[in-house]
Amino acid sequence: MAVPRWGRLVETGDRYEPYRLIDPDGAAVEAVAIYFQELLAAGKAPSTVRSYGMNLLRWWRFLQAMDVPLGPSDP
């Protein structure tokens, strides 16, 4: 199975949004951005946000490889 290089996790340099999950079109994944904000509001460290972000990125790449739609606009 070939796992595509779907999206990426980027470091922003912003302490209120230290990491952003970007889709293949270059747009932030809104649901993940909200989740990251909730983690930070709960007092989690930016390193935790990065760790969760990397896990989500790997999961979404796997879903793409398995041809599972990621959202309502994904064919």
A tleap script that builds the chain and sets N, CA, C and O, in Angstrom:
source leaprc.protein.ff14SB
mol = sequence {
  NMET ALA VAL PRO ARG TRP GLY ARG LEU VAL
  GLU THR GLY ASP ARG TYR GLU PRO TYR ARG
  LEU ILE ASP PRO ASP GLY ALA ALA VAL GLU
  ALA VAL ALA ILE TYR PHE GLN GLU LEU LEU
  ALA ALA GLY LYS ALA PRO SER THR VAL ARG
  SER TYR GLY MET ASN LEU LEU ARG TRP TRP
  ARG PHE LEU GLN ALA MET ASP VAL PRO LEU
  GLY PRO SER ASP CPRO
}
set mol.1.N position { 0.849 -1.171 0.000 }
set mol.1.CA position { 0.000 0.000 0.000 }
set mol.1.C position { 0.895 1.236 0.000 }
set mol.1.O position { 1.837 1.336 0.787 }
set mol.2.N position { 0.594 2.150 -0.873 }
set mol.2.CA position { 1.312 3.422 -0.927 }
set mol.2.C position { 0.502 4.480 -0.181 }
set mol.2.O position { -0.663 4.722 -0.500 }
set mol.3.N position { 1.122 5.097 0.800 }
set mol.3.CA position { 0.443 6.142 1.580 }
set mol.3.C position { 0.818 7.491 0.984 }
set mol.3.O position { 2.000 7.830 0.914 }
set mol.4.N position { -0.188 8.275 0.548 }
set mol.4.CA position { 0.101 9.566 -0.083 }
set mol.4.C position { 0.636 10.583 0.915 }
set mol.4.O position { 0.430 10.446 2.121 }
set mol.5.N position { 1.311 11.581 0.420 }
set mol.5.CA position { 1.843 12.667 1.245 }
set mol.5.C position { 0.773 13.751 1.401 }
set mol.5.O position { 1.011 14.916 1.083 }
set mol.6.N position { -0.401 13.360 1.891 }
set mol.6.CA position { -1.534 14.253 2.068 }
set mol.6.C position { -1.204 15.321 3.100 }
set mol.6.O position { -0.847 14.991 4.231 }
set mol.7.N position { -1.314 16.587 2.736 }
set mol.7.CA position { -1.173 17.703 3.670 }
set mol.7.C position { 0.160 17.759 4.386 }
set mol.7.O position { 1.117 17.068 4.037 }
set mol.8.N position { 0.187 18.627 5.424 }
set mol.8.CA position { 1.393 18.760 6.237 }
set mol.8.C position { 1.042 19.493 7.533 }
set mol.8.O position { 0.029 20.187 7.626 }
set mol.9.N position { 1.900 19.318 8.512 }
set mol.9.CA position { 1.779 20.045 9.774 }
set mol.9.C position { 2.854 21.117 9.772 }
set mol.9.O position { 4.033 20.820 9.584 }
set mol.10.N position { 2.449 22.362 9.982 }
set mol.10.CA position { 3.419 23.460 9.946 }
set mol.10.C position { 3.495 24.154 11.306 }
set mol.10.O position { 2.494 24.313 12.005 }
set mol.11.N position { 4.705 24.558 11.652 }
set mol.11.CA position { 4.919 25.355 12.856 }
set mol.11.C position { 4.695 26.819 12.480 }
set mol.11.O position { 5.244 27.298 11.488 }
set mol.12.N position { 3.892 27.524 13.267 }
set mol.12.CA position { 3.501 28.885 12.898 }
set mol.12.C position { 4.328 29.973 13.571 }
set mol.12.O position { 4.422 31.085 13.051 }
set mol.13.N position { 4.932 29.668 14.724 }
set mol.13.CA position { 5.628 30.703 15.483 }
set mol.13.C position { 4.686 31.534 16.338 }
set mol.13.O position { 5.130 32.461 17.016 }
set mol.14.N position { 3.405 31.223 16.322 }
set mol.14.CA position { 2.381 31.935 17.092 }
set mol.14.C position { 2.059 31.118 18.343 }
set mol.14.O position { 1.656 29.960 18.234 }
set mol.15.N position { 2.231 31.702 19.522 }
set mol.15.CA position { 2.008 30.923 20.746 }
set mol.15.C position { 0.543 30.524 20.934 }
set mol.15.O position { 0.253 29.580 21.668 }
set mol.16.N position { -0.381 31.230 20.280 }
set mol.16.CA position { -1.799 30.898 20.389 }
set mol.16.C position { -2.243 29.872 19.346 }
set mol.16.O position { -3.333 29.308 19.441 }
set mol.17.N position { -1.399 29.642 18.369 }
set mol.17.CA position { -1.645 28.614 17.345 }
set mol.17.C position { -0.269 28.096 16.898 }
set mol.17.O position { 0.195 28.408 15.802 }
set mol.18.N position { 0.374 27.299 17.765 }
set mol.18.CA position { 1.757 26.906 17.467 }
set mol.18.C position { 1.908 25.998 16.243 }
set mol.18.O position { 2.951 26.000 15.589 }
set mol.19.N position { 0.872 25.231 15.938 }
set mol.19.CA position { 0.916 24.324 14.789 }
set mol.19.C position { -0.401 24.392 14.040 }
set mol.19.O position { -1.454 24.655 14.620 }
set mol.20.N position { -0.322 24.150 12.739 }
set mol.20.CA position { -1.510 24.182 11.881 }
set mol.20.C position { -1.430 22.984 10.934 }
set mol.20.O position { -0.399 22.738 10.310 }
set mol.21.N position { -2.525 22.254 10.842 }
set mol.21.CA position { -2.612 21.149 9.884 }
set mol.21.C position { -3.160 21.719 8.580 }
set mol.21.O position { -4.235 22.317 8.548 }
set mol.22.N position { -2.397 21.520 7.508 }
set mol.22.CA position { -2.725 22.081 6.206 }
set mol.22.C position { -3.143 20.955 5.268 }
set mol.22.O position { -2.500 19.906 5.216 }
set mol.23.N position { -4.225 21.182 4.529 }
set mol.23.CA position { -4.676 20.174 3.565 }
set mol.23.C position { -3.857 20.286 2.274 }
set mol.23.O position { -3.042 21.199 2.145 }
set mol.24.N position { -4.061 19.376 1.323 }
set mol.24.CA position { -3.266 19.417 0.086 }
set mol.24.C position { -3.418 20.701 -0.725 }
set mol.24.O position { -2.551 21.026 -1.536 }
set mol.25.N position { -4.514 21.436 -0.512 }
set mol.25.CA position { -4.737 22.689 -1.235 }
set mol.25.C position { -4.097 23.885 -0.538 }
set mol.25.O position { -4.167 25.005 -1.044 }
set mol.26.N position { -3.473 23.656 0.619 }
set mol.26.CA position { -2.824 24.738 1.349 }
set mol.26.C position { -3.697 25.440 2.361 }
set mol.26.O position { -3.280 26.437 2.948 }
set mol.27.N position { -4.913 24.935 2.580 }
set mol.27.CA position { -5.837 25.541 3.543 }
set mol.27.C position { -5.734 24.826 4.887 }
set mol.27.O position { -5.481 23.623 4.951 }
set mol.28.N position { -5.936 25.592 5.958 }
set mol.28.CA position { -5.958 24.997 7.293 }
set mol.28.C position { -7.182 24.093 7.420 }
set mol.28.O position { -8.255 24.410 6.906 }
set mol.29.N position { -7.013 22.974 8.104 }
set mol.29.CA position { -8.136 22.065 8.376 }
set mol.29.C position { -8.843 22.611 9.607 }
set mol.29.O position { -8.334 22.511 10.723 }
set mol.30.N position { -10.017 23.187 9.393 }
set mol.30.CA position { -10.726 23.933 10.437 }
set mol.30.C position { -11.045 23.087 11.668 }
set mol.30.O position { -10.867 23.557 12.791 }
set mol.31.N position { -11.507 21.869 11.487 }
set mol.31.CA position { -11.852 21.015 12.630 }
set mol.31.C position { -10.621 20.752 13.498 }
set mol.31.O position { -10.726 20.709 14.724 }
set mol.32.N position { -9.483 20.582 12.882 }
set mol.32.CA position { -8.252 20.338 13.630 }
set mol.32.C position { -7.801 21.621 14.330 }
set mol.32.O position { -7.311 21.567 15.458 }
set mol.33.N position { -7.960 22.763 13.679 }
set mol.33.CA position { -7.599 24.038 14.298 }
set mol.33.C position { -8.399 24.246 15.582 }
set mol.33.O position { -7.855 24.698 16.590 }
set mol.34.N position { -9.671 23.920 15.546 }
set mol.34.CA position { -10.526 24.045 16.735 }
set mol.34.C position { -10.057 23.076 17.822 }
set mol.34.O position { -9.988 23.439 18.996 }
set mol.35.N position { -9.741 21.866 17.432 }
set mol.35.CA position { -9.248 20.866 18.374 }
set mol.35.C position { -7.944 21.335 19.026 }
set mol.35.O position { -7.773 21.195 20.237 }
set mol.36.N position { -7.036 21.884 18.237 }
set mol.36.CA position { -5.780 22.393 18.777 }
set mol.36.C position { -6.042 23.524 19.781 }
set mol.36.O position { -5.375 23.595 20.813 }
set mol.37.N position { -7.002 24.406 19.489 }
set mol.37.CA position { -7.340 25.494 20.408 }
set mol.37.C position { -7.864 24.937 21.729 }
set mol.37.O position { -7.548 25.458 22.798 }
set mol.38.N position { -8.667 23.877 21.649 }
set mol.38.CA position { -9.189 23.256 22.867 }
set mol.38.C position { -8.067 22.630 23.691 }
set mol.38.O position { -8.077 22.719 24.919 }
set mol.39.N position { -7.095 21.996 23.021 }
set mol.39.CA position { -5.954 21.430 23.740 }
set mol.39.C position { -5.188 22.525 24.484 }
set mol.39.O position { -4.845 22.364 25.656 }
set mol.40.N position { -4.923 23.637 23.796 }
set mol.40.CA position { -4.194 24.742 24.424 }
set mol.40.C position { -4.985 25.352 25.573 }
set mol.40.O position { -4.410 25.695 26.606 }
set mol.41.N position { -6.294 25.490 25.407 }
set mol.41.CA position { -7.139 26.053 26.460 }
set mol.41.C position { -7.161 25.147 27.694 }
set mol.41.O position { -7.366 25.621 28.812 }
set mol.42.N position { -6.952 23.851 27.488 }
set mol.42.CA position { -6.908 22.901 28.596 }
set mol.42.C position { -5.531 22.850 29.255 }
set mol.42.O position { -5.297 22.052 30.163 }
set mol.43.N position { -4.621 23.710 28.787 }
set mol.43.CA position { -3.312 23.804 29.393 }
set mol.43.C position { -2.261 22.851 28.831 }
set mol.43.O position { -1.198 22.673 29.426 }
set mol.44.N position { -2.560 22.240 27.688 }
set mol.44.CA position { -1.591 21.335 27.074 }
set mol.44.C position { -0.447 22.137 26.458 }
set mol.44.O position { -0.634 23.264 26.002 }
set mol.45.N position { 0.726 21.539 26.455 }
set mol.45.CA position { 1.919 22.184 25.917 }
set mol.45.C position { 1.894 22.171 24.387 }
set mol.45.O position { 1.269 21.296 23.788 }
set mol.46.N position { 2.568 23.132 23.751 }
set mol.46.CA position { 2.672 23.107 22.290 }
set mol.46.C position { 3.244 21.791 21.754 }
set mol.46.O position { 2.882 21.357 20.661 }
set mol.47.N position { 4.128 21.163 22.516 }
set mol.47.CA position { 4.674 19.870 22.072 }
set mol.47.C position { 3.584 18.798 22.006 }
set mol.47.O position { 3.653 17.889 21.179 }
set mol.48.N position { 2.591 18.905 22.868 }
set mol.48.CA position { 1.455 17.974 22.825 }
set mol.48.C position { 0.630 18.223 21.567 }
set mol.48.O position { 0.198 17.282 20.901 }
set mol.49.N position { 0.418 19.487 21.251 }
set mol.49.CA position { -0.323 19.838 20.034 }
set mol.49.C position { 0.412 19.283 18.819 }
set mol.49.O position { -0.214 18.730 17.915 }
set mol.50.N position { 1.730 19.425 18.791 }
set mol.50.CA position { 2.518 18.892 17.678 }
set mol.50.C position { 2.381 17.370 17.592 }
set mol.50.O position { 2.192 16.818 16.508 }
set mol.51.N position { 2.474 16.713 18.715 }
set mol.51.CA position { 2.363 15.254 18.736 }
set mol.51.C position { 1.005 14.794 18.211 }
set mol.51.O position { 0.931 13.888 17.382 }
set mol.52.N position { -0.061 15.415 18.692 }
set mol.52.CA position { -1.402 15.066 18.218 }
set mol.52.C position { -1.543 15.390 16.739 }
set mol.52.O position { -2.166 14.639 15.989 }
set mol.53.N position { -0.961 16.516 16.321 }
set mol.53.CA position { -1.031 16.914 14.917 }
set mol.53.C position { -0.344 15.906 14.007 }
set mol.53.O position { -0.863 15.575 12.941 }
set mol.54.N position { 0.813 15.420 14.419 }
set mol.54.CA position { 1.515 14.415 13.614 }
set mol.54.C position { 0.706 13.123 13.528 }
set mol.54.O position { 0.667 12.480 12.479 }
set mol.55.N position { 0.066 12.747 14.624 }
set mol.55.CA position { -0.778 11.553 14.606 }
set mol.55.C position { -1.972 11.730 13.675 }
set mol.55.O position { -2.306 10.821 12.915 }
set mol.56.N position { -2.617 12.895 13.729 }
set mol.56.CA position { -3.744 13.162 12.828 }
set mol.56.C position { -3.297 13.158 11.374 }
set mol.56.O position { -4.002 12.642 10.507 }
set mol.57.N position { -2.142 13.724 11.108 }
set mol.57.CA position { -1.625 13.751 9.751 }
set mol.57.C position { -1.400 12.328 9.233 }
set mol.57.O position { -1.789 11.999 8.112 }
set mol.58.N position { -0.769 11.493 10.056 }
set mol.58.CA position { -0.565 10.095 9.649 }
set mol.58.C position { -1.893 9.388 9.440 }
set mol.58.O position { -2.032 8.633 8.478 }
set mol.59.N position { -2.875 9.607 10.310 }
set mol.59.CA position { -4.184 8.973 10.192 }
set mol.59.C position { -4.871 9.403 8.895 }
set mol.59.O position { -5.408 8.565 8.172 }
set mol.60.N position { -4.858 10.696 8.600 }
set mol.60.CA position { -5.525 11.174 7.396 }
set mol.60.C position { -4.820 10.683 6.141 }
set mol.60.O position { -5.474 10.430 5.129 }
set mol.61.N position { -3.511 10.545 6.187 }
set mol.61.CA position { -2.794 9.977 5.042 }
set mol.61.C position { -3.201 8.518 4.836 }
set mol.61.O position { -3.378 8.070 3.704 }
set mol.62.N position { -3.345 7.787 5.933 }
set mol.62.CA position { -3.797 6.399 5.837 }
set mol.62.C position { -5.205 6.332 5.247 }
set mol.62.O position { -5.476 5.504 4.378 }
set mol.63.N position { -6.099 7.201 5.716 }
set mol.63.CA position { -7.467 7.215 5.184 }
set mol.63.C position { -7.475 7.500 3.687 }
set mol.63.O position { -8.254 6.898 2.948 }
set mol.64.N position { -6.621 8.406 3.235 }
set mol.64.CA position { -6.512 8.698 1.809 }
set mol.64.C position { -6.043 7.456 1.049 }
set mol.64.O position { -6.562 7.149 -0.024 }
set mol.65.N position { -5.069 6.748 1.605 }
set mol.65.CA position { -4.563 5.534 0.953 }
set mol.65.C position { -5.652 4.468 0.849 }
set mol.65.O position { -5.673 3.677 -0.093 }
set mol.66.N position { -6.558 4.458 1.834 }
set mol.66.CA position { -7.651 3.485 1.837 }
set mol.66.C position { -8.877 4.008 1.079 }
set mol.66.O position { -9.912 3.344 1.033 }
set mol.67.N position { -8.755 5.208 0.481 }
set mol.67.CA position { -9.820 5.836 -0.299 }
set mol.67.C position { -11.073 6.123 0.534 }
set mol.67.O position { -12.200 5.928 0.079 }
set mol.68.N position { -10.845 6.590 1.763 }
set mol.68.CA position { -11.939 6.972 2.660 }
set mol.68.C position { -12.105 8.486 2.567 }
set mol.68.O position { -11.142 9.218 2.794 }
set mol.69.N position { -13.302 8.976 2.238 }
set mol.69.CA position { -13.516 10.432 2.168 }
set mol.69.C position { -13.227 11.109 3.504 }
set mol.69.O position { -13.562 10.575 4.561 }
set mol.70.N position { -12.606 12.284 3.454 }
set mol.70.CA position { -12.250 13.006 4.680 }
set mol.70.C position { -13.292 14.021 5.101 }
set mol.70.O position { -13.256 14.499 6.235 }
set mol.71.N position { -14.195 14.356 4.242 }
set mol.71.CA position { -15.207 15.344 4.577 }
set mol.71.C position { -16.241 15.468 3.492 }
set mol.71.O position { -16.167 14.775 2.477 }
set mol.72.N position { -17.213 16.349 3.693 }
set mol.72.CA position { -18.306 16.470 2.721 }
set mol.72.C position { -17.865 16.906 1.330 }
set mol.72.O position { -18.536 16.578 0.351 }
set mol.73.N position { -16.749 17.641 1.213 }
set mol.73.CA position { -16.331 18.107 -0.101 }
set mol.73.C position { -15.338 17.154 -0.769 }
set mol.73.O position { -14.955 17.357 -1.921 }
set mol.74.N position { -14.921 16.110 -0.038 }
set mol.74.CA position { -13.947 15.158 -0.582 }
set mol.74.C position { -14.700 14.103 -1.394 }
set mol.74.O position { -15.592 13.442 -0.862 }
set mol.75.N position { -14.353 13.934 -2.680 }
set mol.75.CA position { -15.093 12.975 -3.515 }
set mol.75.C position { -14.891 11.543 -3.099 }
set mol.75.O position { -15.452 10.636 -3.713 }
savepdb mol mol.pdb
quit
